[in-house]
Amino acid sequence: MQNNAMRELLKLSCNAKTRSGHPCKSTTVKGKKRCRMHGGTNNGAPKGNMNSFKHGYYTKENIAKRSEIHKLIKECRKLSQELEGDY
């Protein structure tokens, strides 16, 4: 009987480590794995969150565009050097 009670308590405990290194003794938020002080009430940012999106410089599309532009510039320089050498 006592083992079952201990298992239930372990299921309900937060399991986060405190600053002293000991496990948190608070109970979990219903349906979550952490207590309210260790992120049990925080769902995190919603999907598609645009709060941190400022300019889009590092998006995959823009990185690919810049790469293509750099390749074209390199080809243009190579062609201009070849043309200058022909005169």
ZAVO-966416 format. One record per residue (C-alpha): z negated, x, y negated. Coordinates in steps of 0.25 Angstrom, whole numbers, plus 2048, in hexadecimal, padded with zeros to 3 digits. Layout:
REM ZAVO-966416
{w = Z	u = X	v = Y}
...
//
This chain:
REM ZAVO-966416
{w = 800	u = 800	v = 800}
{w = 7FC	u = 80B	v = 7F6}
{w = 80A	u = 813	v = 7F9}
{w = 812	u = 806	v = 7F5}
{w = 80A	u = 805	v = 7E8}
{w = 80D	u = 814	v = 7E5}
{w = 81B	u = 812	v = 7E8}
{w = 81C	u = 806	v = 7DE}
{w = 815	u = 80E	v = 7D4}
{w = 81F	u = 81A	v = 7D5}
{w = 82A	u = 810	v = 7D4}
{w = 825	u = 80B	v = 7C7}
{w = 821	u = 818	v = 7C1}
{w = 82A	u = 81E	v = 7B7}
{w = 82C	u = 82C	v = 7BE}
{w = 830	u = 833	v = 7B0}
{w = 828	u = 840	v = 7AD}
{w = 81F	u = 840	v = 7A2}
{w = 81F	u = 84C	v = 798}
{w = 813	u = 852	v = 7A0}
{w = 81C	u = 851	v = 7AD}
{w = 815	u = 846	v = 7B4}
{w = 81C	u = 839	v = 7B8}
{w = 81B	u = 82D	v = 7AF}
{w = 811	u = 823	v = 7B3}
{w = 817	u = 817	v = 7AC}
{w = 81E	u = 80C	v = 7B4}
{w = 82D	u = 80A	v = 7B3}
{w = 834	u = 800	v = 7AA}
{w = 839	u = 7F4	v = 7B3}
{w = 846	u = 7F8	v = 7B9}
{w = 846	u = 806	v = 7B4}
{w = 841	u = 814	v = 7BA}
{w = 839	u = 818	v = 7AE}
{w = 82E	u = 813	v = 7A5}
{w = 830	u = 80E	v = 797}
{w = 82C	u = 81C	v = 791}
{w = 836	u = 824	v = 79A}
{w = 842	u = 81C	v = 797}
{w = 841	u = 80F	v = 7A0}
{w = 844	u = 806	v = 794}
{w = 84F	u = 80E	v = 78F}
{w = 85D	u = 80B	v = 795}
{w = 864	u = 816	v = 78E}
{w = 871	u = 815	v = 786}
{w = 87A	u = 809	v = 789}
{w = 887	u = 80C	v = 790}
{w = 892	u = 810	v = 786}
{w = 888	u = 813	v = 77C}
{w = 88F	u = 818	v = 76F}
{w = 882	u = 81C	v = 767}
{w = 884	u = 82B	v = 76A}
{w = 893	u = 82A	v = 768}
{w = 897	u = 830	v = 75A}
{w = 8A5	u = 836	v = 75A}
{w = 8AB	u = 837	v = 768}
{w = 8AE	u = 846	v = 767}
{w = 8A9	u = 849	v = 775}
{w = 8AF	u = 83C	v = 77C}
{w = 8B8	u = 840	v = 788}
{w = 8C4	u = 83A	v = 781}
{w = 8C2	u = 842	v = 775}
{w = 8BF	u = 84F	v = 77D}
{w = 8CC	u = 84D	v = 784}
{w = 8D4	u = 84A	v = 777}
{w = 8CF	u = 857	v = 771}
{w = 8D3	u = 85F	v = 77E}
{w = 8E1	u = 859	v = 77D}
{w = 8E2	u = 85D	v = 76E}
{w = 8DD	u = 86B	v = 771}
{w = 8E8	u = 86C	v = 77C}
{w = 8F3	u = 867	v = 772}
{w = 8EE	u = 871	v = 767}
{w = 8EE	u = 87C	v = 771}
{w = 8FD	u = 879	v = 775}
{w = 901	u = 878	v = 767}
{w = 8FC	u = 885	v = 764}
{w = 902	u = 88B	v = 770}
{w = 910	u = 885	v = 76C}
{w = 90E	u = 889	v = 75D}
{w = 90C	u = 898	v = 762}
{w = 918	u = 897	v = 76B}
{w = 921	u = 892	v = 75F}
{w = 91C	u = 89D	v = 756}
{w = 91F	u = 8A7	v = 760}
{w = 92E	u = 8A2	v = 761}
{w = 931	u = 8A6	v = 752}
//
